[in-house]
């Protein structure tokens, strides 16, 4: 069978799919919601300060206690979330950089724990928190 030029080898996809996440780190960052995915229980967020790998836009998993219908796009929140990191081997990292021009040394997953609505125009703020 002839492999497609842009196909990723099995050993690379196996490591990525079976990556072992380390103990999560709790992070607090401000930003706003770009998109809400009700069916997947996820949100895309734009953060003012980047996460560890330099991204400002990350997808977060919502906990069951936070209803997506309670969230608003485009308003400023303080997000408290767990950042899970799974480092990739040097072999995979070098393959991705050389063959695919992708700089990626780890896989990240973000789990929202709580968020607080920051009303920039007033001193009051509403809170959607762990209960």
N, C-alpha and C positions, 0 to 999 in steps of 0.2 A: 504494500500500500504506500502511495506517495503522500508524504506529509505536506500540509499547506505551509507556506512560508511564514505566516503570522501565527501559527499554532504554537502554544506553549508546551514544552515537554512534560510528560507525566510526573517526573521527579520534582519539577518546580511547582506544578499545580497541587501535587500531594502535600508538599511542605506547607504551602499557603493554606490549603483547606484544613490541615491538621495542626495548625499553629497552636502552641501552648501559651495561653495568656498568663502573665504574672499577676501578682496581687494588685488590685486596682488602686489608683491614686485619686483621691477626691480633689476636684478642681472647682473653683468659682470664677466665672467670667461673665461679663455683661455683653449683651448683643440683642438681636431680635430674630423672630421667626420668619423664615422665607417661605416655607411651604409646610403644610400639615397633611400627613398621609394617614387618614382615618383607618383604612383597611389594614395597614401594616403596623399601626400604633407607633409611628415614628414622626419626627419633625426634622426639617433642615433648618439649621441656624447659621446666622452670620454673626461671628464674634468679633468684638473690637480688637482684642488681643489674640494672637494666634495660639493654637495648641502646640504641643511639643514638636511636632513635625513641620510646623510652619503654616499649616492651613488656617484659614479664617472661617471657612464654610465646612461644617460637619453635620452628619446625620446622627441624631440621638434617638435611642429607644425610649419610649415613654413607659413609666410604671403604670400599673393598673389603676392606681389611686388618682392619677391625673387624667381627666377627660379631655380629649382633643377639642371637644366643643367649647370648653372653657378658655381656650387659648386664642390669642389674637395675633395676626401677622402684622409685622411692621411697627410694633410698639416695643419699647426697651424693657428687657427683663434682666435680672441677675440669675444666671443658671448655676445650679450646683449639680455636678455630675461626676460619675466615676469614669475615669479614663483607664481602659484596659489596654495593655501593650503586649504584643507577642513578637519578639525579635526574630528576624529571619537569619538563616546561616549566611556566612560570607559567600559561599558558592552561589546561592540563589540571588543574593544582593548583586554580585558581580554579573551574573547572567542577565538579570533584568536591566542593569545599567548598560552593558555592552550590546546585547541583542535587541532589546526593546526600548532603549533610551528612557527608562523609567528609574528614577532615583527613589528607592524604597528599601529601607533597612528593617522595617517592622510593620506589623498590621495593628491597627487601632480599632477599638470599639468604644462607643460612648453611651453610657446609661444615665439618663436624667434621673436625679433623685428628688429635686425640688426646684421651684423657680419662684421668683418674687418680681411682681410687676413694679417697675420703677417709673413713677409718673414724673417725668423731667420738669414739667411745668408747675408742679405743686409740691408741698412738703408731705402729702399723704401718699402712701403706697398700699396697694392691695396685695395679699399674699395667697398663693396656692402652694401649700406645703404638705409635708408628710404628716399624716394624721393616724 
